[in-house]
Amino acid sequence: MPNRFFDADNYPFSTKDKLCFDTNIWLYLFPPTPSFGGHKWVVSYSKTFKKIRQNRVPIVLDVSVLSEYLNQYARIEWEAYKKTQGSCGSFKMFRSSRYFAPVARIAAFSVSKIIAQCEPMLLPTIKTEFDITHILDDYASVKCDFTDSILAENCRIFGYKLVTNDADFSQIDYGIDIITHNSALF
């Protein structure tokens, strides 16, 4: 069953909706560094987020999104550090350096702010009716990355609408509703 795509600017958010945000949306709303790119998207999704909050639309949080958020946050900070301070070796070296501790503290604080915006529960990553074969087939055919498929499958199982900016979701079909500002998804 194909996904259905909706323009976030025109979507009539209501309390009947249950939304799940992809990692990229949380990175736009709670970015790691001031130099983080995607300013156009930051403004667009900040307006959408404000509309969602005003309409009291519930947001759920997938644990795979938290994991990906923390990893991307750290990698973005590592790239920023390399640009300003020069090479510091590998990402693993950066994570064990004294420069990483404040990054980790701020990232953890950002996650606590994200959790505060969501329903009290986190989505489990795998449920009984989880279709791992579909996910592995999509991964093997290079349609999207593994965590995107997990997120789409969770949205399908639980009936959540996915808010994302990731154009990869046009390559996979999970029969979910996707709300976005990215015209490449239409």
N, C-alpha and C positions, 0 to 999 in steps of 0.2 A: 504494500500500500504506500503510495507516495506521500511525502511530507506536504503540508500546506504552509505557505509563507504569507505573513502579514506585515505591512508597513507599520512600524512603531509609531510614526507620526499620526496615523489615522486609526489606530487600534482603539476600540472602546473598552478600556480596562474596567473590570468590575470585580466585586468581591467574590463572584462565582468562579473567577479564574484562579488557578494555582500556577504560579510561575517558578521556574528554575532558571537561574542565571548561569551562563557559561563563564569560564574563567576570564575571558577577555573583557566581559562586562564589569566584573569586579575590579580588574586592573584599570579600567577607565575611571571607575568611581573612587577607587582607593589606590592611586598610582604610587609606585615606589619612589621615583625621583621626579623633581620638577622638570628634568630634561626628557622625561618619558614621552615618546611620540604619540601620534594619534589625537592631536588636540581637537580636530573636527569631531571625532567620535566621543571624546570626553564631554564636549558640550551637548551633543545629541543625546547621549545616554544619560547624562545628568538631568536633562529636561524630562526624559522618559521616566527616570527613577522618581523624580519629584511627582509626576502625574500618578505613578503607581502607588506611592506612599499616600498621596492625597485621597486616592480612591480606596485606600485600605485593602489593596490586593495582597493576598498572602504570597510570600516568597519562601520556597524551601531550598535547602542547601544540600548538595550531593557531596559526600566525603571525597570523591575523586577530584572535585573542583577545588576543595581546600588544599589538597595535596599539590595540585598543579599550580594553584595561586602562589603558594609558598615557594615552590621551585622556580617559577617564572620571576617572582619578585626578587629572589636571590640572584638569579642570572642577570636580570636587568641591572641590579646594583653592581654586580661584578663587571659588566660591560662598562658602566659609567665610571667605576673605579679605574679600570684599565685606561680609559680615555684621559682621565685627569691625573693619575699617578703613574702611568706607565704599566708595563707588564708586571703581573704579580704571579705568573705561572698559571697553572690550570685552575679550573673552577673548584676542584677539591682542595687545592692549596689555599685559595681564597677563603673557603669555608672553614679551614682550620687556622686561619690567621686572626690576629687581634682586631682586624678591621671588620670581621664578619659579625662579631657579638652585637654591636649596635644595630646592624642590619636585621639580625634575627629578632631582636627585641621589638623593633619598629614593625617588622612584618607580623609578628605575633599579635601586637597591639591592633594592627589593621584587621587581622582575622577576627579578633574579638569584636571590632566594630561591625564587620560583615555579619557575624553570627547574631549580633543584636538587631539587625535589620530583618532577620529571617524568622520563620516559624520555629518553635522550640526544638523540633526534631530535625535530625540530619537524615537524608535518604541513605539507606544501606546501599552498598555498591553492588551486591549480588542478591537476588531474590530467587525463590524457587522456580518461577517461570521465566527466568533470565535465559535469553537465547544466545549462548556463547558461540554456537556455530555461526550464526549470522554475523556476530562481531568479528570473529576470526576470519571469516570470508571477506568482509569489508577491509580488514587490515591487510590480508594477503594480496588483495587486488589493488592495494595502495589507494583506496578511495578516501580514507581518512585515518587519523591516528586512533589508537586503541581507546584512549580515554574519551574521545568524542563519541565513539560508538557506545561505550558504557553509559555515558550521559544520555544519549538518545534512547537507549534501551530502557533506562530507568524512567525517563519521561513517558515512554510508551506504556510501561507496566503500570505506573502510578497515575497516568492521565494528566501529567503536567505539561504546560506550554513552555517551550524553551526560548529564552531571550539570549540571542547570540549575535555576534558580528562576523563569525567565522564562515567564510564562503565554502569551506569543505562540506558543510551540511547540505549543499545542493547536490553533492555526489552520492549521498546515501539516502535510503528510503526506510524509515521506521514508522511511517504513518503518524507523525506527530505534528503539532502546530508549532511553527517557529515565528517569533516576532523579532524584527530586525530593522536597522536603518541601512543596512548594506544592500544596495540595489543589485549586486551580483548574485544574490540569493533568489531574485525573482525571475 
